[in-house]
């Protein structure tokens, strides 16, 4: 089962579960970089446009509705 998490990064970092959310986000970013799907840059060249993206945060639950895993996905 899946349960929606916080709607924004800011609200995730202000929650009691901030460490778990940060770990899930870091894992998603590392996976995207490793698979050469995403490259992080500090500045966007004038000839390029940024692609808008959003973090989708979810909790994976077991049968008794206890959190088993924190999941973060970066969606363009």
PDB file of N, CA, C and O in Angstrom:
ATOM      1  N   UNK A   1       0.830  -1.169   0.000  1.00  0.00           N
ATOM      2  CA  UNK A   1       0.000   0.000   0.000  1.00  0.00           C
ATOM      3  C   UNK A   1       0.883   1.244   0.000  1.00  0.00           C
ATOM      4  O   UNK A   1       2.026   1.221   0.456  1.00  0.00           O
ATOM      5  N   UNK A   2       0.322   2.318  -0.521  1.00  0.00           N
ATOM      6  CA  UNK A   2       1.059   3.569  -0.636  1.00  0.00           C
ATOM      7  C   UNK A   2       0.248   4.696  -0.010  1.00  0.00           C
ATOM      8  O   UNK A   2      -0.975   4.754  -0.144  1.00  0.00           O
ATOM      9  N   UNK A   3       0.951   5.582   0.671  1.00  0.00           N
ATOM     10  CA  UNK A   3       0.315   6.750   1.277  1.00  0.00           C
ATOM     11  C   UNK A   3       1.074   7.989   0.809  1.00  0.00           C
ATOM     12  O   UNK A   3       2.305   7.996   0.791  1.00  0.00           O
ATOM     13  N   UNK A   4       0.350   9.022   0.434  1.00  0.00           N
ATOM     14  CA  UNK A   4       0.987  10.256  -0.020  1.00  0.00           C
ATOM     15  C   UNK A   4       1.790  10.884   1.108  1.00  0.00           C
ATOM     16  O   UNK A   4       1.400  10.839   2.274  1.00  0.00           O
ATOM     17  N   UNK A   5       2.905  11.463   0.736  1.00  0.00           N
ATOM     18  CA  UNK A   5       3.743  12.160   1.695  1.00  0.00           C
ATOM     19  C   UNK A   5       3.524  13.662   1.599  1.00  0.00           C
ATOM     20  O   UNK A   5       2.507  14.107   1.068  1.00  0.00           O
ATOM     21  N   UNK A   6       4.459  14.441   2.103  1.00  0.00           N
ATOM     22  CA  UNK A   6       4.346  15.900   2.039  1.00  0.00           C
ATOM     23  C   UNK A   6       4.297  16.385   0.586  1.00  0.00           C
ATOM     24  O   UNK A   6       4.818  15.728  -0.316  1.00  0.00           O
ATOM     25  N   UNK A   7       3.666  17.539   0.376  1.00  0.00           N
ATOM     26  CA  UNK A   7       3.524  18.077  -0.982  1.00  0.00           C
ATOM     27  C   UNK A   7       4.747  18.838  -1.457  1.00  0.00           C
ATOM     28  O   UNK A   7       4.949  18.986  -2.663  1.00  0.00           O
ATOM     29  N   UNK A   8       5.558  19.319  -0.545  1.00  0.00           N
ATOM     30  CA  UNK A   8       6.730  20.112  -0.928  1.00  0.00           C
ATOM     31  C   UNK A   8       7.968  19.642  -0.163  1.00  0.00           C
ATOM     32  O   UNK A   8       7.877  18.991   0.878  1.00  0.00           O
ATOM     33  N   UNK A   9       9.118  19.995  -0.718  1.00  0.00           N
ATOM     34  CA  UNK A   9      10.382  19.689  -0.059  1.00  0.00           C
ATOM     35  C   UNK A   9      10.439  20.381   1.299  1.00  0.00           C
ATOM     36  O   UNK A   9      10.868  19.792   2.292  1.00  0.00           O
ATOM     37  N   UNK A  10      10.002  21.636   1.330  1.00  0.00           N
ATOM     38  CA  UNK A  10      10.041  22.412   2.575  1.00  0.00           C
ATOM     39  C   UNK A  10       9.223  21.736   3.669  1.00  0.00           C
ATOM     40  O   UNK A  10       9.684  21.620   4.804  1.00  0.00           O
ATOM     41  N   UNK A  11       8.020  21.291   3.340  1.00  0.00           N
ATOM     42  CA  UNK A  11       7.190  20.645   4.364  1.00  0.00           C
ATOM     43  C   UNK A  11       7.779  19.302   4.786  1.00  0.00           C
ATOM     44  O   UNK A  11       7.610  18.893   5.935  1.00  0.00           O
ATOM     45  N   UNK A  12       8.458  18.618   3.891  1.00  0.00           N
ATOM     46  CA  UNK A  12       9.117  17.360   4.254  1.00  0.00           C
ATOM     47  C   UNK A  12      10.252  17.611   5.242  1.00  0.00           C
ATOM     48  O   UNK A  12      10.440  16.849   6.190  1.00  0.00           O
ATOM     49  N   UNK A  13      11.014  18.695   5.011  1.00  0.00           N
ATOM     50  CA  UNK A  13      12.148  19.008   5.872  1.00  0.00           C
ATOM     51  C   UNK A  13      11.714  19.586   7.222  1.00  0.00           C
ATOM     52  O   UNK A  13      12.497  19.595   8.172  1.00  0.00           O
ATOM     53  N   UNK A  14      10.489  20.063   7.309  1.00  0.00           N
ATOM     54  CA  UNK A  14       9.975  20.586   8.578  1.00  0.00           C
ATOM     55  C   UNK A  14       9.251  19.517   9.394  1.00  0.00           C
ATOM     56  O   UNK A  14       8.847  19.769  10.530  1.00  0.00           O
ATOM     57  N   UNK A  15       9.087  18.332   8.822  1.00  0.00           N
ATOM     58  CA  UNK A  15       8.366  17.268   9.517  1.00  0.00           C
ATOM     59  C   UNK A  15       9.292  16.500  10.464  1.00  0.00           C
ATOM     60  O   UNK A  15      10.510  16.674  10.442  1.00  0.00           O
ATOM     61  N   UNK A  16       8.691  15.655  11.290  1.00  0.00           N
ATOM     62  CA  UNK A  16       9.460  14.805  12.207  1.00  0.00           C
ATOM     63  C   UNK A  16      10.253  13.736  11.460  1.00  0.00           C
ATOM     64  O   UNK A  16      11.193  13.156  12.004  1.00  0.00           O
ATOM     65  N   UNK A  17       9.872  13.482  10.221  1.00  0.00           N
ATOM     66  CA  UNK A  17      10.509  12.435   9.407  1.00  0.00           C
ATOM     67  C   UNK A  17      11.518  13.015   8.427  1.00  0.00           C
ATOM     68  O   UNK A  17      11.809  12.388   7.408  1.00  0.00           O
ATOM     69  N   UNK A  18      12.057  14.197   8.708  1.00  0.00           N
ATOM     70  CA  UNK A  18      12.946  14.903   7.783  1.00  0.00           C
ATOM     71  C   UNK A  18      14.150  14.051   7.357  1.00  0.00           C
ATOM     72  O   UNK A  18      14.516  14.045   6.182  1.00  0.00           O
ATOM     73  N   UNK A  19      14.754  13.347   8.288  1.00  0.00           N
ATOM     74  CA  UNK A  19      15.927  12.521   7.970  1.00  0.00           C
ATOM     75  C   UNK A  19      15.579  11.423   6.962  1.00  0.00           C
ATOM     76  O   UNK A  19      16.335  11.168   6.025  1.00  0.00           O
ATOM     77  N   UNK A  20      14.435  10.779   7.164  1.00  0.00           N
ATOM     78  CA  UNK A  20      14.008   9.709   6.263  1.00  0.00           C
ATOM     79  C   UNK A  20      13.706  10.256   4.867  1.00  0.00           C
ATOM     80  O   UNK A  20      14.070   9.645   3.862  1.00  0.00           O
ATOM     81  N   UNK A  21      13.034  11.416   4.812  1.00  0.00           N
ATOM     82  CA  UNK A  21      12.728  12.022   3.509  1.00  0.00           C
ATOM     83  C   UNK A  21      14.006  12.438   2.800  1.00  0.00           C
ATOM     84  O   UNK A  21      14.135  12.227   1.594  1.00  0.00           O
ATOM     85  N   UNK A  22      14.953  13.025   3.523  1.00  0.00           N
ATOM     86  CA  UNK A  22      16.209  13.463   2.913  1.00  0.00           C
ATOM     87  C   UNK A  22      16.975  12.269   2.358  1.00  0.00           C
ATOM     88  O   UNK A  22      17.559  12.353   1.277  1.00  0.00           O
ATOM     89  N   UNK A  23      16.975  11.171   3.083  1.00  0.00           N
ATOM     90  CA  UNK A  23      17.644   9.957   2.615  1.00  0.00           C
ATOM     91  C   UNK A  23      16.998   9.438   1.323  1.00  0.00           C
ATOM     92  O   UNK A  23      17.703   9.023   0.403  1.00  0.00           O
ATOM     93  N   UNK A  24      15.671   9.459   1.255  1.00  0.00           N
ATOM     94  CA  UNK A  24      14.958   9.010   0.059  1.00  0.00           C
ATOM     95  C   UNK A  24      15.250   9.929  -1.127  1.00  0.00           C
ATOM     96  O   UNK A  24      15.431   9.454  -2.249  1.00  0.00           O
ATOM     97  N   UNK A  25      15.296  11.234  -0.888  1.00  0.00           N
ATOM     98  CA  UNK A  25      15.583  12.203  -1.948  1.00  0.00           C
ATOM     99  C   UNK A  25      17.015  12.036  -2.441  1.00  0.00           C
ATOM    100  O   UNK A  25      17.258  12.043  -3.648  1.00  0.00           O
ATOM    101  N   UNK A  26      17.959  11.887  -1.524  1.00  0.00           N
ATOM    102  CA  UNK A  26      19.362  11.690  -1.899  1.00  0.00           C
ATOM    103  C   UNK A  26      19.522  10.421  -2.725  1.00  0.00           C
ATOM    104  O   UNK A  26      20.277  10.403  -3.698  1.00  0.00           O
ATOM    105  N   UNK A  27      18.820   9.364  -2.346  1.00  0.00           N
ATOM    106  CA  UNK A  27      18.888   8.102  -3.075  1.00  0.00           C
ATOM    107  C   UNK A  27      18.349   8.266  -4.495  1.00  0.00           C
ATOM    108  O   UNK A  27      18.931   7.738  -5.442  1.00  0.00           O
ATOM    109  N   UNK A  28      17.251   8.986  -4.646  1.00  0.00           N
ATOM    110  CA  UNK A  28      16.662   9.221  -5.972  1.00  0.00           C
ATOM    111  C   UNK A  28      17.607  10.035  -6.847  1.00  0.00           C
ATOM    112  O   UNK A  28      17.791   9.718  -8.022  1.00  0.00           O
ATOM    113  N   UNK A  29      18.203  11.074  -6.286  1.00  0.00           N
ATOM    114  CA  UNK A  29      19.137  11.915  -7.042  1.00  0.00           C
ATOM    115  C   UNK A  29      20.376  11.128  -7.460  1.00  0.00           C
ATOM    116  O   UNK A  29      20.826  11.243  -8.600  1.00  0.00           O
ATOM    117  N   UNK A  30      20.927  10.338  -6.556  1.00  0.00           N
ATOM    118  CA  UNK A  30      22.101   9.521  -6.855  1.00  0.00           C
ATOM    119  C   UNK A  30      21.791   8.507  -7.949  1.00  0.00           C
ATOM    120  O   UNK A  30      22.609   8.279  -8.841  1.00  0.00           O
ATOM    121  N   UNK A  31      20.615   7.900  -7.881  1.00  0.00           N
ATOM    122  CA  UNK A  31      20.213   6.924  -8.890  1.00  0.00           C
ATOM    123  C   UNK A  31      20.069   7.583 -10.258  1.00  0.00           C
ATOM    124  O   UNK A  31      20.478   7.015 -11.270  1.00  0.00           O
ATOM    125  N   UNK A  32      19.490   8.773 -10.288  1.00  0.00           N
ATOM    126  CA  UNK A  32      19.319   9.495 -11.554  1.00  0.00           C
ATOM    127  C   UNK A  32      20.660   9.879 -12.164  1.00  0.00           C
ATOM    128  O   UNK A  32      20.846   9.776 -13.377  1.00  0.00           O
ATOM    129  N   UNK A  33      21.588  10.318 -11.332  1.00  0.00           N
ATOM    130  CA  UNK A  33      22.922  10.666 -11.827  1.00  0.00           C
ATOM    131  C   UNK A  33      23.669   9.425 -12.292  1.00  0.00           C
ATOM    132  O   UNK A  33      24.314   9.448 -13.340  1.00  0.00           O
ATOM    133  N   UNK A  34      23.588   8.344 -11.526  1.00  0.00           N
ATOM    134  CA  UNK A  34      24.283   7.103 -11.865  1.00  0.00           C
ATOM    135  C   UNK A  34      23.814   6.558 -13.211  1.00  0.00           C
ATOM    136  O   UNK A  34      24.618   6.068 -14.004  1.00  0.00           O
ATOM    137  N   UNK A  35      22.514   6.645 -13.460  1.00  0.00           N
ATOM    138  CA  UNK A  35      21.947   6.137 -14.709  1.00  0.00           C
ATOM    139  C   UNK A  35      22.009   7.156 -15.847  1.00  0.00           C
ATOM    140  O   UNK A  35      21.451   6.931 -16.921  1.00  0.00           O
ATOM    141  N   UNK A  36      22.691   8.278 -15.603  1.00  0.00           N
ATOM    142  CA  UNK A  36      22.887   9.351 -16.587  1.00  0.00           C
ATOM    143  C   UNK A  36      21.567   9.877 -17.151  1.00  0.00           C
ATOM    144  O   UNK A  36      21.457  10.186 -18.337  1.00  0.00           O
ATOM    145  N   UNK A  37      20.571   9.969 -16.270  1.00  0.00           N
ATOM    146  CA  UNK A  37      19.267  10.506 -16.627  1.00  0.00           C
ATOM    147  C   UNK A  37      19.218  11.995 -16.299  1.00  0.00           C
ATOM    148  O   UNK A  37      18.443  12.746 -16.891  1.00  0.00           O
ATOM    149  N   UNK A  38      20.042  12.406 -15.363  1.00  0.00           N
ATOM    150  CA  UNK A  38      19.976  13.756 -14.825  1.00  0.00           C
ATOM    151  C   UNK A  38      21.382  14.248 -14.536  1.00  0.00           C
ATOM    152  O   UNK A  38      22.227  13.506 -14.034  1.00  0.00           O
ATOM    153  N   UNK A  39      21.618  15.518 -14.862  1.00  0.00           N
ATOM    154  CA  UNK A  39      22.879  16.162 -14.526  1.00  0.00           C
ATOM    155  C   UNK A  39      22.557  17.429 -13.756  1.00  0.00           C
ATOM    156  O   UNK A  39      21.786  18.265 -14.228  1.00  0.00           O
ATOM    157  N   UNK A  40      23.133  17.576 -12.587  1.00  0.00           N
ATOM    158  CA  UNK A  40      22.912  18.770 -11.783  1.00  0.00           C
ATOM    159  C   UNK A  40      23.906  19.849 -12.213  1.00  0.00           C
ATOM    160  O   UNK A  40      25.097  19.581 -12.370  1.00  0.00           O
ATOM    161  N   UNK A  41      23.410  21.056 -12.397  1.00  0.00           N
ATOM    162  CA  UNK A  41      24.261  22.185 -12.777  1.00  0.00           C
ATOM    163  C   UNK A  41      23.985  23.346 -11.829  1.00  0.00           C
ATOM    164  O   UNK A  41      22.904  23.438 -11.248  1.00  0.00           O
ATOM    165  N   UNK A  42      24.966  24.230 -11.678  1.00  0.00           N
ATOM    166  CA  UNK A  42      24.802  25.396 -10.806  1.00  0.00           C
ATOM    167  C   UNK A  42      24.173  26.560 -11.557  1.00  0.00           C
ATOM    168  O   UNK A  42      23.412  27.337 -10.982  1.00  0.00           O
ATOM    169  N   UNK A  43      24.492  26.679 -12.844  1.00  0.00           N
ATOM    170  CA  UNK A  43      23.927  27.738 -13.672  1.00  0.00           C
ATOM    171  C   UNK A  43      23.468  27.146 -14.992  1.00  0.00           C
ATOM    172  O   UNK A  43      24.078  26.215 -15.519  1.00  0.00           O
ATOM    173  N   UNK A  44      22.383  27.699 -15.516  1.00  0.00           N
ATOM    174  CA  UNK A  44      21.869  27.242 -16.804  1.00  0.00           C
ATOM    175  C   UNK A  44      22.427  28.161 -17.887  1.00  0.00           C
ATOM    176  O   UNK A  44      22.285  29.379 -17.782  1.00  0.00           O
ATOM    177  N   UNK A  45      23.057  27.608 -18.925  1.00  0.00           N
ATOM    178  CA  UNK A  45      23.549  28.454 -20.013  1.00  0.00           C
ATOM    179  C   UNK A  45      22.392  29.232 -20.657  1.00  0.00           C
ATOM    180  O   UNK A  45      21.256  28.759 -20.675  1.00  0.00           O
ATOM    181  N   UNK A  46      22.684  30.410 -21.177  1.00  0.00           N
ATOM    182  CA  UNK A  46      21.648  31.250 -21.770  1.00  0.00           C
ATOM    183  C   UNK A  46      20.961  30.584 -22.955  1.00  0.00           C
ATOM    184  O   UNK A  46      19.817  30.912 -23.270  1.00  0.00           O
ATOM    185  N   UNK A  47      21.639  29.662 -23.610  1.00  0.00           N
ATOM    186  CA  UNK A  47      21.071  28.997 -24.787  1.00  0.00           C
ATOM    187  C   UNK A  47      20.176  27.814 -24.427  1.00  0.00           C
ATOM    188  O   UNK A  47      19.590  27.189 -25.311  1.00  0.00           O
ATOM    189  N   UNK A  48      20.068  27.505 -23.144  1.00  0.00           N
ATOM    190  CA  UNK A  48      19.281  26.350 -22.690  1.00  0.00           C
ATOM    191  C   UNK A  48      18.125  26.790 -21.807  1.00  0.00           C
ATOM    192  O   UNK A  48      18.136  27.885 -21.245  1.00  0.00           O
ATOM    193  N   UNK A  49      17.123  25.917 -21.692  1.00  0.00           N
ATOM    194  CA  UNK A  49      15.996  26.155 -20.789  1.00  0.00           C
ATOM    195  C   UNK A  49      15.953  25.039 -19.752  1.00  0.00           C
ATOM    196  O   UNK A  49      16.265  23.885 -20.045  1.00  0.00           O
ATOM    197  N   UNK A  50      15.566  25.402 -18.552  1.00  0.00           N
ATOM    198  CA  UNK A  50      15.417  24.405 -17.483  1.00  0.00           C
ATOM    199  C   UNK A  50      14.100  23.656 -17.694  1.00  0.00           C
ATOM    200  O   UNK A  50      13.101  24.243 -18.109  1.00  0.00           O
ATOM    201  N   UNK A  51      14.111  22.384 -17.410  1.00  0.00           N
ATOM    202  CA  UNK A  51      12.889  21.583 -17.467  1.00  0.00           C
ATOM    203  C   UNK A  51      12.285  21.589 -16.067  1.00  0.00           C
ATOM    204  O   UNK A  51      12.943  21.182 -15.110  1.00  0.00           O
ATOM    205  N   UNK A  52      11.033  22.048 -15.936  1.00  0.00           N
ATOM    206  CA  UNK A  52      10.408  22.050 -14.605  1.00  0.00           C
ATOM    207  C   UNK A  52      10.299  20.634 -14.048  1.00  0.00           C
ATOM    208  O   UNK A  52       9.998  19.694 -14.783  1.00  0.00           O
ATOM    209  N   UNK A  53      10.539  20.490 -12.776  1.00  0.00           N
ATOM    210  CA  UNK A  53      10.478  19.174 -12.141  1.00  0.00           C
ATOM    211  C   UNK A  53       9.815  19.300 -10.781  1.00  0.00           C
ATOM    212  O   UNK A  53       9.764  20.378 -10.189  1.00  0.00           O
ATOM    213  N   UNK A  54       9.305  18.167 -10.298  1.00  0.00           N
ATOM    214  CA  UNK A  54       8.650  18.144  -8.996  1.00  0.00           C
ATOM    215  C   UNK A  54       9.002  16.839  -8.286  1.00  0.00           C
ATOM    216  O   UNK A  54       9.116  15.787  -8.914  1.00  0.00           O
ATOM    217  N   UNK A  55       9.171  16.924  -6.979  1.00  0.00           N
ATOM    218  CA  UNK A  55       9.397  15.730  -6.172  1.00  0.00           C
ATOM    219  C   UNK A  55       8.055  15.152  -5.754  1.00  0.00           C
ATOM    220  O   UNK A  55       7.188  15.878  -5.268  1.00  0.00           O
ATOM    221  N   UNK A  56       7.881  13.865  -5.939  1.00  0.00           N
ATOM    222  CA  UNK A  56       6.706  13.152  -5.458  1.00  0.00           C
ATOM    223  C   UNK A  56       7.183  12.295  -4.289  1.00  0.00           C
ATOM    224  O   UNK A  56       8.030  11.418  -4.460  1.00  0.00           O
ATOM    225  N   UNK A  57       6.645  12.549  -3.117  1.00  0.00           N
ATOM    226  CA  UNK A  57       7.052  11.831  -1.910  1.00  0.00           C
ATOM    227  C   UNK A  57       5.914  10.915  -1.458  1.00  0.00           C
ATOM    228  O   UNK A  57       4.763  11.338  -1.352  1.00  0.00           O
ATOM    229  N   UNK A  58       6.260   9.644  -1.193  1.00  0.00           N
ATOM    230  CA  UNK A  58       5.267   8.669  -0.762  1.00  0.00           C
ATOM    231  C   UNK A  58       5.847   7.776   0.325  1.00  0.00           C
ATOM    232  O   UNK A  58       7.057   7.570   0.409  1.00  0.00           O
ATOM    233  N   UNK A  59       4.947   7.250   1.156  1.00  0.00           N
ATOM    234  CA  UNK A  59       5.321   6.240   2.147  1.00  0.00           C
ATOM    235  C   UNK A  59       4.793   4.891   1.659  1.00  0.00           C
ATOM    236  O   UNK A  59       3.628   4.779   1.276  1.00  0.00           O
ATOM    237  N   UNK A  60       5.638   3.884   1.675  1.00  0.00           N
ATOM    238  CA  UNK A  60       5.205   2.523   1.378  1.00  0.00           C
ATOM    239  C   UNK A  60       4.817   1.891   2.715  1.00  0.00           C
ATOM    240  O   UNK A  60       5.587   1.941   3.674  1.00  0.00           O
ATOM    241  N   UNK A  61       3.630   1.301   2.777  1.00  0.00           N
ATOM    242  CA  UNK A  61       3.105   0.742   4.017  1.00  0.00           C
ATOM    243  C   UNK A  61       2.974  -0.771   3.933  1.00  0.00           C
ATOM    244  O   UNK A  61       2.798  -1.332   2.851  1.00  0.00           O
ATOM    245  N   UNK A  62       3.061  -1.427   5.090  1.00  0.00           N
ATOM    246  CA  UNK A  62       2.806  -2.866   5.129  1.00  0.00           C
ATOM    247  C   UNK A  62       1.319  -3.098   5.401  1.00  0.00           C
ATOM    248  O   UNK A  62       0.534  -2.150   5.399  1.00  0.00           O
ATOM    249  N   UNK A  63       0.937  -4.328   5.630  1.00  0.00           N
ATOM    250  CA  UNK A  63      -0.471  -4.693   5.802  1.00  0.00           C
ATOM    251  C   UNK A  63      -1.121  -4.001   6.997  1.00  0.00           C
ATOM    252  O   UNK A  63      -2.307  -3.673   6.954  1.00  0.00           O
ATOM    253  N   UNK A  64      -0.362  -3.780   8.051  1.00  0.00           N
ATOM    254  CA  UNK A  64      -0.913  -3.129   9.249  1.00  0.00           C
ATOM    255  C   UNK A  64      -0.684  -1.611   9.225  1.00  0.00           C
ATOM    256  O   UNK A  64      -0.744  -0.952  10.263  1.00  0.00           O
ATOM    257  N   UNK A  65      -0.422  -1.068   8.037  1.00  0.00           N
ATOM    258  CA  UNK A  65      -0.276   0.365   7.789  1.00  0.00           C
ATOM    259  C   UNK A  65       0.889   1.011   8.550  1.00  0.00           C
ATOM    260  O   UNK A  65       0.809   2.172   8.953  1.00  0.00           O
ATOM    261  N   UNK A  66       1.963   0.252   8.741  1.00  0.00           N
ATOM    262  CA  UNK A  66       3.184   0.815   9.308  1.00  0.00           C
ATOM    263  C   UNK A  66       4.112   1.177   8.148  1.00  0.00           C
ATOM    264  O   UNK A  66       4.192   0.452   7.157  1.00  0.00           O
ATOM    265  N   UNK A  67       4.803   2.292   8.280  1.00  0.00           N
ATOM    266  CA  UNK A  67       5.707   2.730   7.216  1.00  0.00           C
ATOM    267  C   UNK A  67       6.871   1.753   7.087  1.00  0.00           C
ATOM    268  O   UNK A  67       7.571   1.460   8.057  1.00  0.00           O
ATOM    269  N   UNK A  68       7.059   1.258   5.868  1.00  0.00           N
ATOM    270  CA  UNK A  68       8.134   0.324   5.585  1.00  0.00           C
ATOM    271  C   UNK A  68       9.277   1.045   4.870  1.00  0.00           C
ATOM    272  O   UNK A  68      10.450   0.736   5.082  1.00  0.00           O
ATOM    273  N   UNK A  69       8.915   2.015   4.017  1.00  0.00           N
ATOM    274  CA  UNK A  69       9.910   2.679   3.188  1.00  0.00           C
ATOM    275  C   UNK A  69       9.427   4.072   2.807  1.00  0.00           C
ATOM    276  O   UNK A  69       8.230   4.302   2.633  1.00  0.00           O
ATOM    277  N   UNK A  70      10.368   4.991   2.682  1.00  0.00           N
ATOM    278  CA  UNK A  70      10.087   6.334   2.191  1.00  0.00           C
ATOM    279  C   UNK A  70      10.550   6.398   0.750  1.00  0.00           C
ATOM    280  O   UNK A  70      11.685   6.026   0.449  1.00  0.00           O
ATOM    281  N   UNK A  71       9.697   6.862  -0.144  1.00  0.00           N
ATOM    282  CA  UNK A  71      10.005   6.856  -1.571  1.00  0.00           C
ATOM    283  C   UNK A  71       9.935   8.265  -2.120  1.00  0.00           C
ATOM    284  O   UNK A  71       8.987   9.000  -1.844  1.00  0.00           O
ATOM    285  N   UNK A  72      10.939   8.643  -2.897  1.00  0.00           N
ATOM    286  CA  UNK A  72      10.959   9.934  -3.568  1.00  0.00           C
ATOM    287  C   UNK A  72      11.163   9.692  -5.062  1.00  0.00           C
ATOM    288  O   UNK A  72      12.002   8.886  -5.465  1.00  0.00           O
ATOM    289  N   UNK A  73      10.383  10.402  -5.873  1.00  0.00           N
ATOM    290  CA  UNK A  73      10.554  10.328  -7.320  1.00  0.00           C
ATOM    291  C   UNK A  73      10.632  11.749  -7.859  1.00  0.00           C
ATOM    292  O   UNK A  73       9.876  12.625  -7.438  1.00  0.00           O
ATOM    293  N   UNK A  74      11.540  11.969  -8.783  1.00  0.00           N
ATOM    294  CA  UNK A  74      11.666  13.254  -9.439  1.00  0.00           C
ATOM    295  C   UNK A  74      10.969  13.149 -10.787  1.00  0.00           C
ATOM    296  O   UNK A  74      11.343  12.332 -11.629  1.00  0.00           O
ATOM    297  N   UNK A  75       9.954  13.981 -10.983  1.00  0.00           N
ATOM    298  CA  UNK A  75       9.130  13.915 -12.187  1.00  0.00           C
ATOM    299  C   UNK A  75       9.271  15.220 -12.953  1.00  0.00           C
ATOM    300  O   UNK A  75       9.140  16.301 -12.378  1.00  0.00           O
ATOM    301  N   UNK A  76       9.537  15.120 -14.242  1.00  0.00           N
ATOM    302  CA  UNK A  76       9.660  16.324 -15.088  1.00  0.00           C
ATOM    303  C   UNK A  76       8.322  16.651 -15.708  1.00  0.00           C
ATOM    304  O   UNK A  76       8.208  17.624 -16.453  1.00  0.00           O
TER     305      UNK A  76
END
